[in-house]
Amino acid sequence: MYGLLTDEGTRTLVSRARETYALRRTALLRELGARGFEAHGASGMNVWVPVADESAVVNGLRSYGWWVAAGARFRLSSGPGVRISVAELEPADAARLASDFAAVLGESEATYGG
């Protein structure tokens, strides 16, 4: 384990991953924010977006081809939300995901009343 933690190649790889996740996370946060969504993500590969109905958003985004996680298993005291991984999200796709997210919330409100 010590060898892995001190290996320069490993450190370079982890640094590159950190930078890539930050770029992808920032792109998604920016696009969601531009559409009025209060999303959170300060580090790592995930973004948290508060929503009223986790299941409606998860299922709605799935119909657009996106796979996100309902937040129930990731939270202790916060309200409902979805967890979006940016691990494989290309920054160029962030706008499409945010637009689809907005469409799903519009559909969810029309169907479930909010």
Beta strands, then each sheet from edge to edge (+ up, - down):
strand 1: 46-50
strand 2: 69-70
strand 3: 81-85
sheet 1: 1+ 3- 2+
end
